[in-house]
Amino acid sequence: MTMRFVAIFAIVLFLVFVQETKVTKAYVSCNPLQLSPCANAITSSTTPSSICCSKLKEQRPCLCKYMKDPRLQKMISSPNAKKVASTCGSPFPNC
């Protein structure tokens, strides 16, 4: 079941990436696919990798935008995603 959820998450991220890649004020390329290294930590409550934390910090300016996207909202705003962000030292912004 977990592998299926990870696969679905990866597909959703890919579809969003294909449809919309934008740049924020801080010149960060908003690309939810960049958060794929965090998928396992979010879905299985494992400790996030250093790559996950790096990508999460890089994509932090984009999180509010991702949370507004119905395809990503459930995953991005999940308690596990917030726990991963906290563990990485990059708490979610107040959107």
Helices and strands as residue ranges (DSSP letters): H 2-19, E 22-23, E 29-30, G 32-38, H 39-44, H 50-59, G 60-62, H 63-68, H 73-76, H 79-87
